[in-house]
């Protein structure tokens, strides 16, 4: 899993998209990596800010490149996409699993 922190420090939407494009290319070309964990933060009010929205819009725009997009609040052992991803990509320990972390989004690359 490739961790990509685009929320600290805050970046412009174009910088975020450039970093997402670079991470996607790295994972797509890797023989072992299949997942990008994007850390976008919660936003200043704890509900998610423009960076979170930018990340999720980018992921939606390019969704055909991905097997799944898993919002941090859904990332738990009871979620079908999470179970399938962890079965296929490995069961590595992850502190974010099952805690409802709205500050992350996981992108499972085809």
Secondary structure, DSSP 8 states (H G I E B T S, - for coil): -EEEE-SSS---HHHHHHHHHHHHHHHHT-SS--EEEEE----TTSS--HHHHHHHHHHHHTGGGEEEEEEGGG-STTSHHHHHHHHHH-----TTTTTT-TTEEEEEE-
